[in-house]
Amino acid sequence: MSTNPRGFTLIEALVYLGLFALLIGGTFTGAFNVIESSGRNQAHAMMQEEGNFIVGKINWALSGASTISQPATTGSKLTVSKYDGSSVTIDINNTDVEIQDVVNTTPTVVNSTNVQVSNLVFTHTEATGDGIDPEKVVATFTLSTHAPNGMVITQDFSTTAYLRR
């Protein structure tokens, strides 16, 4: 009985196939996780950009403000009169933030359709007579978006603007 040293046994072939399947399965799993993570990171970065843009628009509306008409204390609508005589209104309409000023008589949506805005709250605090706490407006809101895999990503944003007198 002679043995053929150049061939594989059935057991060896099955072991090699099993190891190859584990290697390919691990590679596909790793690649899928990298692609999915990339989509989540891209959605989060886009949402961060949107939030920073809305915060910038709120700060722009409050720059040069002479009086705050709305809210008296807390509300979802901000109406500001500026020193140059113009006025700016920021409000939430469903899941969109809208700005209306003298130039744009119709409200302009400032967020994209990729994000939804919720919990927009403006808190107006009057100045104390002692001069320690100046008049300010605090704006807070929550943005949410969907990652490519359907996961909902949310983030809270806040800004504080002090008014000069």
GUDREN-795132 format. One line per field, with one value per atom (N, C-alpha, C): y, z, x; residue number from 1; residue in one letter; atom name. Coordinates in steps of 0.001 Angstrom, whole numbers, plus 500000, padded with zeros to 6 digits. Each point is the difference from the previous one (the first is absolute). Example, Ala and Ser with C-alpha at 12.3 -4.5 7.8 and 13.67 -1.06 7.14 Angstrom:
<gumars>
north c(494310; 501190; 501200; 501050; 501190; 501090)
up c(507800; 500000; 500000; 499280; 500060; 500730)
east c(513190; 499110; 500900; 499650; 500820; 499230)
i c(1; 1; 1; 2; 2; 2)
aa c(A; A; A; S; S; S)
at c(N; CA; C; N; CA; C)
</gumars>
This chain:
<gumars>
north c(498839; 501161; 501239; 500785; 501194; 501256; 501019; 501260; 501031; 500892; 501052; 501279; 500419; 501163; 501321; 499985; 501253; 500367; 499244; 500282; 500417; 500479; 500391; 498966; 499793; 499134; 500828; 499355; 500681; 500850; 499526; 500744; 501285; 499915; 501198; 501031; 499536; 500924; 500693; 499267; 500591; 501016; 499706; 500938; 501281; 499873; 501184; 500821; 499328; 500720; 500725; 499372; 500639; 501225; 499896; 501140; 501138; 499649; 501007; 500698; 499241; 500592; 500951; 499631; 500901; 501275; 499882; 501156; 500934; 499483; 500816; 500603; 499236; 500522; 501147; 499859; 501075; 501245; 499814; 501135; 500746; 499278; 500637; 500707; 499393; 500630; 501284; 499961; 501197; 501098; 499639; 501002; 500610; 499187; 500505; 500974; 499672; 500895; 501322; 499976; 501228; 500870; 499411; 500750; 500577; 499212; 500472; 501119; 499866; 501028; 501284; 499885; 501164; 500759; 499293; 500637; 500733; 499383; 500652; 501255; 499904; 501158; 501129; 499664; 501014; 500682; 499240; 500581; 500883; 499570; 500790; 501300; 499949; 501209; 500971; 499485; 500848; 500662; 499255; 500552; 501062; 499779; 500979; 501298; 499891; 501186; 500758; 499277; 500634; 500728; 499358; 500611; 501260; 499963; 501181; 501128; 499650; 501012; 500676; 499200; 500568; 500862; 499549; 500806; 501319; 499962; 501213; 500954; 499460; 500840; 500628; 499266; 500559; 501111; 499764; 501026; 501233; 499793; 501123; 500817; 499313; 500701; 500814; 499507; 500691; 501057; 500018; 501020; 501348; 500998; 501334; 500146; 499123; 500058; 501115; 500791; 501053; 499540; 499286; 499477; 498601; 499240; 498667; 500095; 499854; 500062; 498681; 498914; 498671; 499145; 499124; 499718; 500958; 500184; 500800; 499270; 498707; 499184; 498755; 499150; 498760; 499755; 499536; 499672; 499433; 499566; 499404; 501008; 501236; 501043; 501148; 500491; 501112; 501141; 501162; 501203; 501066; 500517; 500927; 501282; 501135; 501296; 500434; 500438; 500384; 501518; 500448; 501424; 500723; 499308; 500643; 500084; 499575; 500085; 498741; 499051; 498754; 499053; 498973; 498978; 498627; 499028; 498618; 499097; 499024; 499022; 498612; 499202; 498600; 499162; 499018; 499160; 498582; 499057; 498613; 499674; 499366; 499588; 498500; 499206; 498536; 499608; 499605; 499603; 500914; 501204; 500942; 501288; 500578; 501311; 501031; 501011; 501035; 501360; 500795; 501360; 500951; 501066; 501036; 501345; 500788; 501327; 500997; 501232; 501050; 499679; 499434; 499681; 498837; 498948; 498820; 500076; 500460; 500144; 498654; 499002; 498653; 499245; 499153; 499267; 499110; 499971; 499178; 498848; 498781; 498821; 499937; 499876; 500015; 498614; 498997; 498651; 499223; 498984; 499171; 498953; 499310; 498964; 498740; 499933; 498817; 499948; 501133; 500043; 500517; 499570; 500469; 500730; 501170; 500817; 499806; 499859; 499896; 500714; 500231; 500606; 501332; 500837; 501329; 500884; 500448; 500816; 501192; 501182; 501228; 500428; 500291; 500470; 501389; 500983; 501390; 500375; 500461; 500398; 501479; 500770; 501438; 500233; 501161; 500370; 500317; 499660; 500372; 501424; 500667; 501389; 500194; 498943; 500148; 499998; 499704; 500006; 498743; 499040; 498759; 499067; 499853; 499123; 500842; 500078; 500786; 499260; 500732; 499393; 498971; 498861; 498941; 499188; 499283; 499052; 498685; 498935; 498660; 499230; 499439; 499207; 498564; 499068; 498573; 499296; 498976; 499195; 498641; 499076; 498643; 499708; 499452; 499564; 498483; 499449; 498551; 499716; 498923; 499567; 498480; 499432; 498550; 499635; 499039; 499450; 499117; 499676; 499150; 498646; 499505; 498714; 500161; 501245; 500247; 500409; 499955; 500381; 501503; 500401; 501412; 500563; 501126; 500684; 501342; 500314; 501276; 500702; 501332; 500794; 501297; 500445; 501249; 501121; 501189; 501179; 501130; 500916; 501128; 501168; 501207; 501205; 501069; 500848; 501109; 501291; 500985; 501312; 501059; 500843; 501105; 501267; 500794; 501229; 501181; 500886; 501200; 501125; 500751; 501177; 501242)
up c(500000; 500000; 500000; 498952; 499906; 500218; 500548; 500245; 498984; 499648; 499033; 500784; 500092; 500802; 499352; 498722; 499346; 500147; 500545; 500069; 501393; 500106; 501259; 500371; 501262; 500458; 500095; 500124; 500116; 501269; 501086; 501268; 499837; 499368; 499789; 499144; 498969; 499133; 500776; 500851; 500802; 501006; 500600; 500947; 499276; 498807; 499241; 499579; 499578; 499628; 501202; 501162; 501210; 500381; 499946; 500319; 498990; 498726; 498967; 500212; 500372; 500264; 501193; 501062; 501144; 499598; 499209; 499552; 499153; 499056; 499132; 500812; 500892; 500840; 500884; 500589; 500824; 499188; 498796; 499127; 499630; 499618; 499645; 501202; 501160; 501206; 500328; 499922; 500261; 498989; 498726; 498962; 500206; 500348; 500246; 501174; 501072; 501159; 499663; 499187; 499611; 499152; 499056; 499130; 500810; 500892; 500833; 500929; 500587; 500881; 499222; 498798; 499160; 499724; 499734; 499764; 501226; 501162; 501255; 500255; 499796; 500224; 499034; 498762; 499012; 500362; 500444; 500414; 501225; 500942; 501207; 499656; 499108; 499597; 499276; 499155; 499298; 500990; 500998; 501003; 500835; 500323; 500739; 499201; 498701; 499135; 499993; 499899; 500006; 501319; 501107; 501310; 500156; 499556; 500075; 499125; 498846; 499113; 500655; 500610; 500662; 501186; 500773; 501112; 499465; 498887; 499387; 499572; 499446; 499593; 501217; 501077; 501224; 500547; 500019; 500477; 499096; 498674; 499071; 500309; 500251; 500300; 501281; 500953; 501278; 500005; 498969; 499960; 499650; 500740; 499772; 500439; 500880; 500462; 501021; 499815; 500977; 500983; 499507; 500885; 499556; 500975; 499740; 500223; 498921; 500121; 500481; 499454; 500391; 500195; 500912; 501058; 501178; 500781; 501218; 500972; 500145; 500831; 499240; 499611; 499298; 498891; 498858; 498896; 498832; 498976; 498820; 498871; 500222; 498983; 500555; 499173; 500387; 499020; 500528; 499182; 500579; 499140; 500417; 499181; 500668; 499319; 500116; 498856; 499983; 500048; 500282; 500093; 498670; 498875; 498699; 499589; 500879; 499722; 499402; 499626; 499431; 501112; 499604; 500964; 499384; 500859; 499581; 500875; 499359; 500722; 499668; 501025; 499841; 500653; 499267; 500485; 499490; 500607; 499543; 499348; 498834; 499275; 499746; 500749; 499984; 500409; 499041; 500334; 499336; 499590; 499327; 500806; 499986; 500604; 498885; 500230; 499007; 500533; 499120; 500338; 499044; 500578; 499199; 500441; 499016; 500316; 499011; 500031; 499153; 498529; 499660; 498613; 499514; 500788; 499641; 500707; 499283; 500629; 500205; 499237; 500241; 500790; 500934; 500807; 499143; 500370; 499313; 500914; 499492; 500764; 499987; 501181; 500084; 500146; 500335; 500091; 498737; 499714; 498820; 500299; 498958; 500169; 500635; 500155; 500591; 501512; 500642; 501454; 500413; 501173; 500588; 501289; 500173; 501186; 500951; 501279; 501019; 501262; 500870; 501313; 499898; 499017; 499901; 501083; 500913; 501125; 500147; 500077; 500289; 501412; 500797; 501365; 500113; 500267; 500096; 501474; 500420; 501386; 500021; 500721; 500133; 500854; 499808; 500773; 501437; 500925; 501395; 500200; 500968; 500244; 500498; 500501; 500558; 498941; 498755; 498925; 499911; 500852; 499979; 498904; 499891; 498996; 498907; 498800; 498915; 499354; 499187; 499273; 499020; 499909; 499117; 499449; 498937; 499390; 499841; 500525; 499846; 499039; 498962; 499023; 500077; 500104; 500000; 499001; 499368; 499068; 499829; 499447; 499761; 498511; 499442; 498607; 499957; 499024; 499798; 498502; 499675; 498621; 499980; 498823; 499847; 499319; 500560; 499380; 498832; 499083; 498867; 500400; 501184; 500441; 500690; 500072; 500610; 501451; 500610; 501395; 500153; 501013; 500258; 500875; 499569; 500738; 500449; 501284; 500516; 500746; 500031; 500731; 500434; 501221; 500539; 499728; 499698; 499749; 500890; 500316; 500854; 499687; 500120; 499864; 500917; 500487; 500864; 499397; 499895; 499463; 501044; 500308; 500932; 499210; 500485; 499320; 500640; 499180; 500506; 500118; 501024; 500214; 500074)
east c(500845; 499155; 500902; 499861; 500840; 499158; 500608; 499295; 500458; 499093; 500313; 500302; 501234; 500337; 499563; 499573; 499665; 498525; 499154; 498572; 499554; 498739; 499380; 498960; 499854; 498927; 498721; 498903; 498713; 499962; 500565; 500023; 500810; 501140; 500812; 499263; 499351; 499267; 498876; 499286; 498928; 500551; 501134; 500619; 500403; 500605; 500390; 498789; 498931; 498777; 499395; 500023; 499478; 500808; 501312; 500852; 499800; 499867; 499774; 498655; 498966; 498685; 500061; 500719; 500157; 500734; 501033; 500758; 499150; 499263; 499133; 498859; 499401; 498915; 500471; 501165; 500547; 500308; 500498; 500299; 498724; 498954; 498729; 499379; 500064; 499452; 500751; 501302; 500802; 499723; 499902; 499719; 498620; 499017; 498647; 499988; 500696; 500055; 500678; 501046; 500685; 499074; 499303; 499089; 498851; 499416; 498892; 500455; 501161; 500545; 500263; 500471; 500255; 498704; 498917; 498705; 499487; 500150; 499578; 500821; 501319; 500860; 499681; 499695; 499652; 498681; 499012; 498721; 500176; 500827; 500249; 500720; 500967; 500726; 499073; 499124; 499045; 499047; 499553; 499107; 500722; 501256; 500790; 500131; 500234; 500083; 498675; 498896; 498669; 499763; 500348; 499811; 500827; 501245; 500860; 499456; 499428; 499425; 498792; 499125; 498818; 500423; 500972; 500518; 500556; 500706; 500528; 498896; 498929; 498862; 499320; 499875; 499403; 500892; 501305; 500929; 499966; 499861; 499882; 498752; 498884; 498747; 500118; 500771; 500133; 501104; 500843; 501054; 499373; 500339; 499452; 498557; 499532; 498614; 499837; 498955; 499709; 498935; 498997; 498956; 499592; 499538; 499454; 498493; 499222; 498541; 499418; 500521; 499557; 501231; 500047; 499033; 500210; 498954; 500141; 500915; 499803; 500899; 500441; 499053; 500336; 498984; 500489; 499110; 500768; 499255; 500628; 500157; 499609; 500110; 500833; 500928; 500865; 499762; 499665; 499856; 500918; 500888; 501040; 499882; 500083; 500124; 501447; 500559; 501405; 500141; 501203; 500282; 499791; 500156; 499813; 498531; 499092; 498570; 499402; 500825; 499485; 499573; 499273; 499600; 500209; 500232; 500223; 499139; 499344; 499200; 500513; 500232; 500400; 498915; 499519; 498901; 500212; 499304; 500047; 498663; 500071; 498812; 500130; 499258; 500121; 501415; 500844; 501370; 501023; 499577; 500886; 500123; 501202; 500220; 499875; 499157; 499771; 500444; 500616; 500413; 499295; 499463; 499363; 500568; 500437; 500514; 499412; 500500; 499451; 500214; 501153; 500311; 499144; 499912; 499215; 498652; 498988; 498690; 499322; 500411; 499497; 501057; 499596; 500981; 500902; 501274; 500989; 500401; 499923; 500411; 501527; 500605; 501463; 500611; 499226; 500567; 499664; 500801; 499764; 498938; 499585; 498982; 500569; 501329; 500632; 499866; 499714; 499906; 498629; 499572; 498754; 500351; 499386; 500239; 498827; 500305; 498954; 500467; 499064; 500277; 500727; 499629; 500598; 499408; 500852; 499547; 500940; 499402; 500736; 499656; 501012; 499798; 500610; 499139; 500428; 500091; 501153; 500228; 500349; 499221; 500256; 501241; 500607; 501180; 499598; 500876; 499773; 500494; 499460; 500360; 501418; 500614; 501342; 501097; 499654; 500983; 500831; 499757; 500785; 499492; 498678; 499407; 499355; 500621; 499411; 498826; 499249; 498881; 500551; 499331; 500491; 498843; 500301; 499073; 500755; 499414; 500558; 499104; 500581; 499257; 500474; 499060; 500321; 499099; 500533; 499209; 500668; 499237; 500479; 499900; 501062; 499991; 500010; 499314; 500046; 500080; 500677; 500143; 500084; 499951; 500088; 501308; 500695; 501201; 499560; 500899; 499630; 499407; 500349; 499447; 498648; 499473; 498705; 500050; 501170; 500140; 499778; 499235; 499732; 501115; 500566; 501059; 499444; 500123; 499521; 501134; 499905; 500972; 499339; 500312; 499485; 500991; 499464; 500817; 499512; 500893; 499648; 500921; 499472; 500807; 499436; 500873; 499604; 500516; 499109; 500387; 499653; 500966; 499804; 499728; 499046; 499642; 500708; 500505; 500684; 498993; 500126; 499129; 500827)
i c(1; 1; 1; 2; 2; 2; 3; 3; 3; 4; 4; 4; 5; 5; 5; 6; 6; 6; 7; 7; 7; 8; 8; 8; 9; 9; 9; 10; 10; 10; 11; 11; 11; 12; 12; 12; 13; 13; 13; 14; 14; 14; 15; 15; 15; 16; 16; 16; 17; 17; 17; 18; 18; 18; 19; 19; 19; 20; 20; 20; 21; 21; 21; 22; 22; 22; 23; 23; 23; 24; 24; 24; 25; 25; 25; 26; 26; 26; 27; 27; 27; 28; 28; 28; 29; 29; 29; 30; 30; 30; 31; 31; 31; 32; 32; 32; 33; 33; 33; 34; 34; 34; 35; 35; 35; 36; 36; 36; 37; 37; 37; 38; 38; 38; 39; 39; 39; 40; 40; 40; 41; 41; 41; 42; 42; 42; 43; 43; 43; 44; 44; 44; 45; 45; 45; 46; 46; 46; 47; 47; 47; 48; 48; 48; 49; 49; 49; 50; 50; 50; 51; 51; 51; 52; 52; 52; 53; 53; 53; 54; 54; 54; 55; 55; 55; 56; 56; 56; 57; 57; 57; 58; 58; 58; 59; 59; 59; 60; 60; 60; 61; 61; 61; 62; 62; 62; 63; 63; 63; 64; 64; 64; 65; 65; 65; 66; 66; 66; 67; 67; 67; 68; 68; 68; 69; 69; 69; 70; 70; 70; 71; 71; 71; 72; 72; 72; 73; 73; 73; 74; 74; 74; 75; 75; 75; 76; 76; 76; 77; 77; 77; 78; 78; 78; 79; 79; 79; 80; 80; 80; 81; 81; 81; 82; 82; 82; 83; 83; 83; 84; 84; 84; 85; 85; 85; 86; 86; 86; 87; 87; 87; 88; 88; 88; 89; 89; 89; 90; 90; 90; 91; 91; 91; 92; 92; 92; 93; 93; 93; 94; 94; 94; 95; 95; 95; 96; 96; 96; 97; 97; 97; 98; 98; 98; 99; 99; 99; 100; 100; 100; 101; 101; 101; 102; 102; 102; 103; 103; 103; 104; 104; 104; 105; 105; 105; 106; 106; 106; 107; 107; 107; 108; 108; 108; 109; 109; 109; 110; 110; 110; 111; 111; 111; 112; 112; 112; 113; 113; 113; 114; 114; 114; 115; 115; 115; 116; 116; 116; 117; 117; 117; 118; 118; 118; 119; 119; 119; 120; 120; 120; 121; 121; 121; 122; 122; 122; 123; 123; 123; 124; 124; 124; 125; 125; 125; 126; 126; 126; 127; 127; 127; 128; 128; 128; 129; 129; 129; 130; 130; 130; 131; 131; 131; 132; 132; 132; 133; 133; 133; 134; 134; 134; 135; 135; 135; 136; 136; 136; 137; 137; 137; 138; 138; 138; 139; 139; 139; 140; 140; 140; 141; 141; 141; 142; 142; 142; 143; 143; 143; 144; 144; 144; 145; 145; 145; 146; 146; 146; 147; 147; 147; 148; 148; 148; 149; 149; 149; 150; 150; 150; 151; 151; 151; 152; 152; 152; 153; 153; 153; 154; 154; 154; 155; 155; 155; 156; 156; 156; 157; 157; 157; 158; 158; 158; 159; 159; 159; 160; 160; 160; 161; 161; 161; 162; 162; 162; 163; 163; 163; 164; 164; 164; 165; 165; 165)
aa c(M; M; M; S; S; S; T; T; T; N; N; N; P; P; P; R; R; R; G; G; G; F; F; F; T; T; T; L; L; L; I; I; I; E; E; E; A; A; A; L; L; L; V; V; V; Y; Y; Y; L; L; L; G; G; G; L; L; L; F; F; F; A; A; A; L; L; L; L; L; L; I; I; I; G; G; G; G; G; G; T; T; T; F; F; F; T; T; T; G; G; G; A; A; A; F; F; F; N; N; N; V; V; V; I; I; I; E; E; E; S; S; S; S; S; S; G; G; G; R; R; R; N; N; N; Q; Q; Q; A; A; A; H; H; H; A; A; A; M; M; M; M; M; M; Q; Q; Q; E; E; E; E; E; E; G; G; G; N; N; N; F; F; F; I; I; I; V; V; V; G; G; G; K; K; K; I; I; I; N; N; N; W; W; W; A; A; A; L; L; L; S; S; S; G; G; G; A; A; A; S; S; S; T; T; T; I; I; I; S; S; S; Q; Q; Q; P; P; P; A; A; A; T; T; T; T; T; T; G; G; G; S; S; S; K; K; K; L; L; L; T; T; T; V; V; V; S; S; S; K; K; K; Y; Y; Y; D; D; D; G; G; G; S; S; S; S; S; S; V; V; V; T; T; T; I; I; I; D; D; D; I; I; I; N; N; N; N; N; N; T; T; T; D; D; D; V; V; V; E; E; E; I; I; I; Q; Q; Q; D; D; D; V; V; V; V; V; V; N; N; N; T; T; T; T; T; T; P; P; P; T; T; T; V; V; V; V; V; V; N; N; N; S; S; S; T; T; T; N; N; N; V; V; V; Q; Q; Q; V; V; V; S; S; S; N; N; N; L; L; L; V; V; V; F; F; F; T; T; T; H; H; H; T; T; T; E; E; E; A; A; A; T; T; T; G; G; G; D; D; D; G; G; G; I; I; I; D; D; D; P; P; P; E; E; E; K; K; K; V; V; V; V; V; V; A; A; A; T; T; T; F; F; F; T; T; T; L; L; L; S; S; S; T; T; T; H; H; H; A; A; A; P; P; P; N; N; N; G; G; G; M; M; M; V; V; V; I; I; I; T; T; T; Q; Q; Q; D; D; D; F; F; F; S; S; S; T; T; T; T; T; T; A; A; A; Y; Y; Y; L; L; L; R; R; R; R; R; R)
at c(N; CA; C; N; CA; C; N; CA; C; N; CA; C; N; CA; C; N; CA; C; N; CA; C; N; CA; C; N; CA; C; N; CA; C; N; CA; C; N; CA; C; N; CA; C; N; CA; C; N; CA; C; N; CA; C; N; CA; C; N; CA; C; N; CA; C; N; CA; C; N; CA; C; N; CA; C; N; CA; C; N; CA; C; N; CA; C; N; CA; C; N; CA; C; N; CA; C; N; CA; C; N; CA; C; N; CA; C; N; CA; C; N; CA; C; N; CA; C; N; CA; C; N; CA; C; N; CA; C; N; CA; C; N; CA; C; N; CA; C; N; CA; C; N; CA; C; N; CA; C; N; CA; C; N; CA; C; N; CA; C; N; CA; C; N; CA; C; N; CA; C; N; CA; C; N; CA; C; N; CA; C; N; CA; C; N; CA; C; N; CA; C; N; CA; C; N; CA; C; N; CA; C; N; CA; C; N; CA; C; N; CA; C; N; CA; C; N; CA; C; N; CA; C; N; CA; C; N; CA; C; N; CA; C; N; CA; C; N; CA; C; N; CA; C; N; CA; C; N; CA; C; N; CA; C; N; CA; C; N; CA; C; N; CA; C; N; CA; C; N; CA; C; N; CA; C; N; CA; C; N; CA; C; N; CA; C; N; CA; C; N; CA; C; N; CA; C; N; CA; C; N; CA; C; N; CA; C; N; CA; C; N; CA; C; N; CA; C; N; CA; C; N; CA; C; N; CA; C; N; CA; C; N; CA; C; N; CA; C; N; CA; C; N; CA; C; N; CA; C; N; CA; C; N; CA; C; N; CA; C; N; CA; C; N; CA; C; N; CA; C; N; CA; C; N; CA; C; N; CA; C; N; CA; C; N; CA; C; N; CA; C; N; CA; C; N; CA; C; N; CA; C; N; CA; C; N; CA; C; N; CA; C; N; CA; C; N; CA; C; N; CA; C; N; CA; C; N; CA; C; N; CA; C; N; CA; C; N; CA; C; N; CA; C; N; CA; C; N; CA; C; N; CA; C; N; CA; C; N; CA; C; N; CA; C; N; CA; C; N; CA; C; N; CA; C; N; CA; C; N; CA; C; N; CA; C; N; CA; C; N; CA; C; N; CA; C; N; CA; C; N; CA; C; N; CA; C; N; CA; C; N; CA; C; N; CA; C; N; CA; C; N; CA; C; N; CA; C; N; CA; C; N; CA; C; N; CA; C; N; CA; C; N; CA; C; N; CA; C; N; CA; C; N; CA; C; N; CA; C; N; CA; C; N; CA; C; N; CA; C; N; CA; C; N; CA; C)
</gumars>
